[in-house]
Structures are given as structure tokens and as C-alpha cells.
Amino acid sequence: MDLVKLQNQLLAAARSNPPSQRVPLAFEKRILAHLAGYRQQDEYARWAAALWRAAGPCVALMLLLGVWTYLASGRGSAPADLSQQFDQTVLVAVDQIQAVEPHW
């Protein structure tokens, strides 16, 4: 099949059949009705909907991890003083530095 010959035939057929100047019946009304039914999407509403859908699983995950932490910390016994543990953790580095440095 010769593509150039096919292209020339298609162009000749298109030239012999010019487009009609007549507009179909009620064309404007159909287009305007279609445009009236079109709603513009609000980006903020889409984000808000997505965040509200994500809130439920986040709360469920928080509760699950909270129960797991409670049970892992001695089966519900009173937890150790967190401020003391934090001070000991932070001051370990200071104690190590003082042990390495000579005192003059």
C-alpha cells in the first residue's frame, strides 16, 4: 500500500465534501445545558474530604499503639519516672566527656 497515494485520495475526498454551514437543531441549548451541569472542583474541599477520611484510621492506629505501649510497659504497672530517665540519658554523654578529658 502506497501511503502517499492513500493520503492524496483522502485529501481529495475531504476537498470534494466541504463541511456544512448548518448548525444542528438545539445545539446551543444542549451545550449550555451541559455547561450548566458542570461543577468546578474546589481543591480545598477535596483536601478536606481526604483528611477527614484519614482521621479515622489515624485515631484507630493511635489507640492500638497506646494499648500496646501500656501493655508492654510492665503489664499496666506504674511506669518509671520519665523525667529521671530523660536526665540520665542526656547526662550520660556529659559524664563520658568528663571522664575522657583530663582535669587541670
C-alpha positions as CSV (number, residue, x, y, z in Angstrom):
1,M,0.0,0.0,0.0
2,D,1.4,3.4,-1.0
3,L,0.9,5.9,1.8
4,V,1.4,8.9,-0.4
5,K,-1.3,7.7,-2.8
6,L,-3.7,7.0,0.2
7,Q,-3.0,10.4,1.6
8,N,-3.8,12.1,-1.7
9,Q,-7.1,10.1,-2.0
10,L,-8.1,11.1,1.5
11,L,-7.4,14.8,0.9
12,A,-9.3,14.7,-2.4
13,A,-12.3,13.1,-0.7
14,A,-12.2,15.8,2.0
15,R,-12.0,18.6,-0.5
16,S,-14.9,17.2,-2.5
17,N,-17.2,17.1,0.6
18,P,-17.0,20.6,2.3
19,P,-18.4,20.9,5.8
20,S,-22.0,22.0,6.2
21,Q,-22.8,25.6,7.4
22,R,-26.0,24.4,9.1
23,V,-26.0,24.1,12.9
24,P,-27.8,21.0,14.3
25,L,-31.2,21.6,15.9
26,A,-30.9,22.9,19.6
27,F,-27.1,22.6,19.5
28,E,-26.6,25.8,21.6
29,K,-29.2,24.6,24.2
30,R,-27.5,21.3,24.6
31,I,-24.1,22.8,25.0
32,L,-25.4,25.4,27.6
33,A,-27.3,22.7,29.5
34,H,-24.1,20.6,29.6
35,L,-22.1,23.6,30.8
36,A,-24.7,24.5,33.5
37,G,-24.4,20.9,34.9
38,Y,-20.7,21.2,35.2
39,R,-19.4,22.0,38.7
40,Q,-16.0,23.4,39.2
41,Q,-14.0,21.3,41.6
42,D,-12.8,23.0,44.8
43,E,-9.3,21.9,45.6
44,Y,-9.7,22.8,49.3
45,A,-12.9,20.6,49.6
46,R,-11.0,17.7,48.0
47,W,-8.2,18.0,50.5
48,A,-10.6,18.4,53.4
49,A,-12.5,15.3,52.4
50,A,-9.3,13.3,52.1
51,L,-8.1,14.4,55.5
52,W,-11.4,13.6,57.1
53,R,-11.3,10.1,55.6
54,A,-7.8,9.6,57.0
55,A,-8.7,10.8,60.5
56,G,-10.5,7.5,61.5
57,P,-7.6,5.2,60.7
58,C,-5.2,7.6,62.4
59,V,-7.2,7.5,65.6
60,A,-7.5,3.7,65.5
61,L,-3.7,3.4,65.0
62,M,-3.1,5.8,67.9
63,L,-5.4,3.8,70.2
64,L,-3.8,0.5,69.1
65,L,-0.2,1.8,69.8
66,G,-1.3,3.3,73.1
67,V,-2.7,0.0,74.3
68,W,0.4,-1.8,73.0
69,T,2.7,0.6,74.9
70,Y,0.6,0.3,78.1
71,L,0.8,-3.5,78.0
72,A,4.5,-3.5,77.1
73,S,5.5,-1.3,80.0
74,G,5.1,-4.0,82.6
75,R,1.5,-5.1,82.1
76,G,-0.1,-2.0,83.4
77,S,2.2,-1.4,86.3
78,A,3.2,2.2,87.3
79,P,5.7,3.5,84.7
80,A,9.1,4.7,85.9
81,D,9.6,8.4,86.2
82,L,10.2,9.7,82.7
83,S,12.0,12.8,83.7
84,Q,14.6,10.8,85.6
85,Q,15.2,8.5,82.6
86,F,15.5,11.5,80.3
87,D,18.0,13.2,82.6
88,Q,20.1,10.1,82.9
89,T,20.1,9.6,79.1
90,V,21.1,13.2,78.4
91,L,23.7,13.3,81.1
92,V,25.4,10.0,80.0
93,A,27.2,11.9,77.2
94,V,28.3,14.7,79.6
95,D,29.7,12.1,82.1
96,Q,31.6,10.3,79.3
97,I,33.2,13.6,78.1
98,Q,34.2,14.5,81.7
99,A,35.7,11.0,82.2
100,V,37.8,11.4,79.0
101,E,39.0,14.9,79.5
102,P,41.9,15.5,81.9
103,H,41.2,17.8,84.8
104,W,43.7,20.5,85.2
